[in-house]
Each structure stands twice: as structure tokens, then as C-alpha cells.
Amino acid sequence: MLGKTEIARRMAKVVGAPFIKVEATKFTEVGYVGRDVESMVRDLVDVSVRLVKAQKKSLVQDEATAKANEKLVKLLVPSMKKKASQTNNPLESLFGGAIPNFGQNNEDEEEPPTEEIKTKRSEIKRQLEEGKLEKEKVRIKVEQDPGAIGMLGTNQNQQNARDDESINA
């Protein structure tokens, strides 16, 4: 047997509506019994935001997993790298290569994968999808934007993490 609250909670879930439970009586006043209207509305908005975030996350979950798996396969079975051209920047020869190539892609370019590499990648992809490589470790390079300084000198990512924690609390 279900109570009224549980029925309302399940109905809200079915229609994708936010749901919070609030106690209210004829004596409900700020600081007496219950909460003020502003805090109830804030809680309802927080639940709504979490609901929308979960929906948006589920929409891109499969695509994100596929892209991550593709990058993992390329890390586990890399292609041969092209040799960099001798002098891309005319000032490079004067300064011993200390001048970066502004406006140019200075990442090492990869050659197109050979048939052998394609075969190895398809085998690794199959093993990855079957979960056989879950314990393997891969080292990746993550670039951090040094200009991303948020409020009061904190890193913007740290600030966003704090905001997410306060919403989920």
C-alpha cells in the first residue's frame, strides 16, 4: 500500500516534474514550524536544475562514451607520427627553435593508420567494449587554462565544483 506522498513522488517522476516534500500547517511561520516560502521555492528550483542536468547528461552519455573509447583505442594503439618540417618559422633558425609557430598547428601530426594498426585498434575496441581492459591504466595529457581565474583568485573549475556540491547537498 502506498501513501499519498509516494504516489505524488512517482507521478512527478513519470511526467518529469520536480518534487519536494514540505510540511505546512496552519501554524507555519518563519522560524516557528516549517520553512519560509523563499527556501521552499529555492529547494524546488534546485530539484528542477538537478532533474534537467540528469536529463541532459543522459542525452549525451552514449556519444561521450563512444568518443572516450575512441580516444582510448588511439592511445593504446597509436599511429606513427609524421616528421616535423625543418623550419616552419623563419625566425626559428635564428633563435634555435625557441619561437613557437604562432597561428600554426604545432601538435605532432599522425600518419594515416596502416591496415595492421586498424586491425589492432578494432581488436582493442572489441576488448574495451567487452570490459576486458577495465583494469588497464592509460596516461593522458590534460592541458589546464592558466587564465581561468574565478572569484577571489580561485580556479574556475574549483569554484564550479563547489557550486555543484552545494546544489547536490
Residue frames relative to the residue before (quaternion, step in Angstrom):
aa qw qx qy qz dx dy dz
M 1.0000 0.0000 0.0000 0.0000 0.00 0.00 0.00
L 0.2260 -0.7881 0.5641 0.0978 3.55 -0.91 0.94
G 0.4153 -0.6937 0.5328 0.2499 3.50 -1.18 0.68
K 0.7116 -0.4495 0.3268 0.4299 3.55 -1.33 0.16
T 0.6540 0.5276 -0.3222 0.4361 3.57 0.93 -0.86
E 0.6796 0.4847 -0.2965 0.4641 3.58 0.88 -0.91
I 0.6186 0.5239 -0.3452 0.4729 3.61 1.02 -0.70
A 0.6645 0.4955 -0.3016 0.4711 3.59 0.92 -0.90
R 0.6340 0.5308 -0.3261 0.4582 3.60 1.00 -0.83
R 0.6842 0.4803 -0.2856 0.4687 3.61 0.89 -0.91
M 0.6344 0.5182 -0.3341 0.4663 3.58 1.03 -0.75
A 0.6387 0.5207 -0.3252 0.4640 3.58 0.99 -0.80
K 0.6453 0.5174 -0.3187 0.4629 3.58 1.01 -0.79
V 0.6439 0.5339 -0.3196 0.4451 3.59 0.97 -0.85
V 0.7642 0.3567 -0.2002 0.4987 3.59 0.87 -0.90
G 0.4904 -0.6945 0.4142 0.3250 3.60 1.28 0.01
A 0.4567 0.6762 -0.4510 0.3616 3.57 1.11 0.64
P 0.5168 -0.6238 0.4705 0.3500 3.60 -1.10 0.56
F 0.0871 -0.7930 0.6023 0.0277 3.56 -1.14 0.66
I 0.0918 0.7489 -0.6555 0.0323 3.56 -1.02 0.84
K 0.3477 -0.7163 0.5657 0.2147 3.52 -1.19 0.59
V 0.0205 -0.7942 0.6060 -0.0403 3.55 -0.79 1.06
E 0.3159 -0.7291 0.5771 0.1885 3.54 -0.95 0.91
A 0.1013 0.7873 -0.6027 0.0816 3.59 -0.84 0.90
T 0.0328 -0.7740 0.6323 0.0032 3.53 -1.02 0.86
K 0.6778 -0.4587 0.3464 0.4584 3.56 -1.24 -0.06
F 0.6694 0.4789 -0.2954 0.4851 3.60 1.27 -0.29
T 0.3976 0.7417 -0.4712 0.2641 3.60 1.25 0.03
E 0.1622 0.7400 -0.6325 0.1611 3.52 -0.72 1.21
V 0.6285 -0.5074 0.4101 0.4234 3.52 -1.26 0.32
G 0.8446 0.1542 -0.1337 0.4949 3.55 -0.81 1.03
Y 0.6398 0.4992 -0.3508 0.4674 3.64 1.16 -0.01
V 0.7424 -0.2045 0.1808 0.6119 3.59 0.19 -1.24
G 0.7922 0.2589 -0.1978 0.5160 3.57 -0.75 0.97
R 0.5096 -0.6356 0.4960 0.3005 3.54 -1.32 -0.36
D 0.5735 -0.5778 0.4380 0.3815 3.52 -1.27 0.23
V 0.6779 -0.5180 0.3447 0.3915 3.55 -1.25 0.50
E 0.6233 0.5633 -0.3447 0.4187 3.59 0.97 -0.82
S 0.6843 0.4674 -0.2998 0.4727 3.60 0.89 -0.85
M 0.6180 0.5308 -0.3508 0.4617 3.61 1.07 -0.63
V 0.6575 0.4920 -0.3056 0.4820 3.59 0.97 -0.87
R 0.6292 0.5332 -0.3325 0.4574 3.59 0.99 -0.82
D 0.6568 0.5013 -0.3094 0.4708 3.59 0.94 -0.85
L 0.6456 0.5186 -0.3160 0.4629 3.57 0.99 -0.82
V 0.6480 0.4988 -0.3116 0.4838 3.59 1.01 -0.80
D 0.6351 0.5280 -0.3317 0.4559 3.61 0.97 -0.82
V 0.6509 0.4987 -0.3123 0.4797 3.58 0.95 -0.85
S 0.6418 0.5270 -0.3200 0.4560 3.59 1.00 -0.81
V 0.6527 0.5095 -0.3127 0.4655 3.58 0.94 -0.88
R 0.6532 0.5017 -0.3178 0.4698 3.61 0.92 -0.85
L 0.6341 0.5392 -0.3215 0.4515 3.57 1.02 -0.82
V 0.6800 0.4740 -0.2874 0.4799 3.59 0.90 -0.92
K 0.6267 0.5297 -0.3419 0.4581 3.62 0.99 -0.78
A 0.6574 0.5049 -0.3108 0.4650 3.58 0.94 -0.86
Q 0.6458 0.5112 -0.3210 0.4675 3.60 1.00 -0.79
K 0.6729 0.4890 -0.2974 0.4686 3.60 0.89 -0.91
K 0.6357 0.5295 -0.3268 0.4569 3.57 1.02 -0.79
S 0.6716 0.4942 -0.3072 0.4586 3.58 0.94 -0.83
L 0.6059 0.5695 -0.3540 0.4280 3.60 1.15 -0.56
V 0.7804 0.3261 -0.1704 0.5056 3.60 0.99 -0.77
Q 0.3802 0.7648 -0.4585 0.2457 3.60 1.27 -0.04
D 0.6999 0.4729 -0.2865 0.4521 3.61 0.77 -1.00
E 0.6641 0.5006 -0.3037 0.4649 3.58 0.93 -0.89
A 0.6505 0.5129 -0.3129 0.4646 3.60 0.98 -0.83
T 0.6434 0.5136 -0.3188 0.4696 3.58 0.98 -0.82
A 0.6538 0.5139 -0.3145 0.4578 3.59 0.94 -0.87
K 0.6748 0.4828 -0.2989 0.4714 3.61 0.93 -0.86
A 0.6407 0.5117 -0.3264 0.4702 3.59 1.00 -0.77
N 0.6511 0.5054 -0.3176 0.4688 3.59 0.96 -0.82
E 0.6284 0.5356 -0.3317 0.4563 3.58 1.02 -0.79
K 0.6679 0.4841 -0.2992 0.4796 3.59 0.96 -0.85
L 0.6287 0.5302 -0.3363 0.4588 3.59 1.02 -0.75
V 0.6419 0.5164 -0.3233 0.4656 3.58 0.95 -0.85
K 0.6670 0.4912 -0.3072 0.4685 3.61 0.96 -0.82
L 0.6368 0.5091 -0.3331 0.4737 3.60 1.10 -0.60
L 0.6920 0.4794 -0.2787 0.4622 3.57 0.98 -0.84
V 0.7741 0.1360 -0.0786 0.6132 3.61 1.12 -0.66
P 0.0687 -0.8446 0.5302 0.0269 3.60 0.24 1.24
S 0.4652 -0.6317 0.5385 0.3076 3.56 -1.30 0.42
M 0.5923 -0.5252 0.4526 0.4105 3.52 -1.30 0.16
K 0.3750 -0.7262 0.5295 0.2274 3.57 -1.03 0.76
K 0.4749 -0.6443 0.5182 0.3013 3.54 -1.13 0.73
K 0.4763 -0.6349 0.5156 0.3227 3.53 -1.14 0.60
A 0.4725 -0.6753 0.4890 0.2856 3.55 -0.97 0.88
S 0.5244 -0.6206 0.4701 0.3449 3.57 -1.06 0.67
Q 0.6687 -0.5719 0.3094 0.3606 3.54 -1.12 0.75
T 0.8110 -0.0663 0.0671 0.5774 3.61 0.60 -1.03
N 0.1510 -0.8016 0.5761 0.0524 3.53 -0.24 1.27
N 0.7618 0.2795 -0.1352 0.5686 3.54 1.07 -0.79
P 0.4586 -0.7098 0.4479 0.2919 3.64 -0.66 0.97
L 0.6739 0.4852 -0.3086 0.4638 3.62 1.05 -0.62
E 0.4847 0.6911 -0.4226 0.3300 3.55 1.27 -0.32
S 0.6616 0.5062 -0.3194 0.4518 3.59 0.95 -0.81
L 0.6483 0.5242 -0.3251 0.4463 3.61 1.07 -0.65
F 0.7907 0.3161 -0.1454 0.5038 3.56 0.95 -0.90
G 0.5443 -0.6644 0.3872 0.3353 3.58 1.16 0.37
G 0.7105 -0.4772 0.2692 0.4416 3.59 0.99 0.72
A 0.4729 0.7007 -0.4297 0.3174 3.59 1.24 0.18
I 0.6234 0.5255 -0.3426 0.4667 3.59 1.24 -0.25
P 0.3447 -0.7344 0.5354 0.2348 3.61 -0.70 0.96
N 0.4968 -0.6385 0.5001 0.3089 3.54 -1.22 0.50
F 0.1787 -0.8130 0.5473 0.0870 3.57 0.05 1.28
G 0.8146 0.2383 -0.1907 0.4933 3.55 -0.99 0.87
Q 0.6758 0.4337 -0.2989 0.5155 3.58 1.24 -0.03
N 0.5118 -0.6163 0.4956 0.3356 3.52 -1.21 0.48
N 0.1152 -0.8375 0.5323 0.0455 3.60 -0.29 1.20
E 0.4325 0.6591 -0.4924 0.3688 3.58 1.19 0.37
D 0.5355 -0.5998 0.4731 0.3601 3.55 -1.15 0.54
E 0.3112 -0.7506 0.5540 0.1815 3.54 -0.80 1.03
E 0.3397 -0.7348 0.5532 0.1966 3.54 -1.14 0.68
E 0.4734 -0.6253 0.5344 0.3152 3.51 -1.21 0.61
P 0.6004 -0.5308 0.4214 0.4244 3.60 -1.16 0.36
P 0.5283 -0.6580 0.4235 0.3295 3.61 -0.92 0.83
T 0.4376 -0.6771 0.5295 0.2639 3.55 -1.10 0.79
E 0.6903 -0.4563 0.3478 0.4408 3.56 -1.30 0.14
E 0.6267 0.5410 -0.3352 0.4498 3.58 1.04 -0.78
I 0.6690 0.4851 -0.2955 0.4794 3.58 0.94 -0.88
K 0.6283 0.5291 -0.3369 0.4602 3.60 0.99 -0.79
T 0.6477 0.5156 -0.3140 0.4648 3.59 0.99 -0.85
K 0.6607 0.4997 -0.3048 0.4700 3.58 0.93 -0.92
R 0.6579 0.5161 -0.3129 0.4505 3.58 0.97 -0.86
S 0.6555 0.4988 -0.3276 0.4628 3.59 0.95 -0.77
E 0.6308 0.5177 -0.3319 0.4733 3.60 1.07 -0.69
I 0.6595 0.4936 -0.3028 0.4793 3.59 0.94 -0.89
K 0.6297 0.5334 -0.3327 0.4564 3.60 1.00 -0.80
R 0.6440 0.5144 -0.3181 0.4684 3.58 0.97 -0.85
Q 0.6650 0.4956 -0.3026 0.4697 3.59 0.92 -0.92
L 0.6370 0.5314 -0.3231 0.4555 3.58 1.03 -0.78
E 0.6698 0.4946 -0.2921 0.4706 3.58 0.97 -0.87
E 0.6767 0.4746 -0.2874 0.4840 3.59 1.13 -0.63
G 0.5094 -0.6787 0.4018 0.3442 3.59 1.27 -0.13
K 0.4326 0.7241 -0.4461 0.2993 3.60 1.22 0.25
L 0.7260 0.4239 -0.2357 0.4875 3.60 1.18 -0.38
E 0.3111 0.7974 -0.4758 0.2023 3.59 1.23 0.29
K 0.7207 0.4355 -0.2555 0.4749 3.61 1.06 -0.63
E 0.4862 0.6545 -0.4367 0.3802 3.59 1.28 -0.04
K 0.2563 -0.7542 0.5848 0.1531 3.56 -1.12 0.70
V 0.1007 -0.7769 0.6210 0.0237 3.52 -1.06 0.88
R 0.2744 -0.7502 0.5794 0.1617 3.56 -0.94 0.87
I 0.0402 -0.8010 0.5973 -0.0052 3.56 -0.78 1.05
K 0.3956 -0.6947 0.5524 0.2359 3.51 -1.24 0.56
V 0.0754 -0.7927 0.6048 0.0117 3.58 -0.73 1.08
E 0.2399 -0.7708 0.5753 0.1315 3.53 -0.76 1.06
Q 0.2019 -0.7715 0.5943 0.1042 3.54 -0.94 0.94
D 0.4101 -0.7051 0.5249 0.2432 3.55 -0.92 0.92
P 0.3168 -0.7839 0.4962 0.1972 3.62 -0.39 1.15
G 0.6548 0.5321 -0.3160 0.4339 3.61 1.17 -0.42
A 0.5501 0.6287 -0.3965 0.3807 3.59 1.24 -0.05
I 0.1976 0.7675 -0.5783 0.1936 3.55 0.33 1.25
G 0.2512 -0.8013 0.5316 0.1104 3.55 -0.69 1.12
M 0.8296 -0.1762 0.1684 0.5023 3.52 -1.18 -0.74
L 0.8753 0.0117 -0.0195 0.4830 3.55 -1.05 0.85
G 0.7198 -0.4859 0.2521 0.4269 3.57 0.96 0.86
T 0.5138 0.6214 -0.4514 0.3822 3.61 1.14 0.19
N 0.5673 -0.5686 0.4669 0.3700 3.52 -1.20 0.52
Q 0.5435 -0.6462 0.4240 0.3274 3.60 -0.91 0.89
N 0.6371 0.5278 -0.3401 0.4471 3.61 1.00 -0.74
Q 0.6365 0.5086 -0.3316 0.4756 3.58 1.03 -0.75
Q 0.6402 0.5209 -0.3246 0.4621 3.58 1.00 -0.81
N 0.6512 0.5058 -0.3154 0.4697 3.60 0.97 -0.85
A 0.6328 0.5255 -0.3362 0.4587 3.59 1.01 -0.78
R 0.6464 0.5091 -0.3212 0.4689 3.58 1.00 -0.81
D 0.6384 0.5238 -0.3251 0.4608 3.58 1.00 -0.82
D 0.6550 0.5090 -0.3110 0.4639 3.58 0.96 -0.87
E 0.6422 0.5196 -0.3284 0.4580 3.59 1.00 -0.81
S 0.6721 0.4934 -0.3159 0.4527 3.59 0.92 -0.81
I 0.6302 0.5154 -0.3387 0.4718 3.60 1.09 -0.62
N 0.7232 0.4473 -0.2483 0.4640 3.58 0.93 -0.89
A 0.5511 0.6342 -0.3989 0.3674 3.61 1.19 -0.26
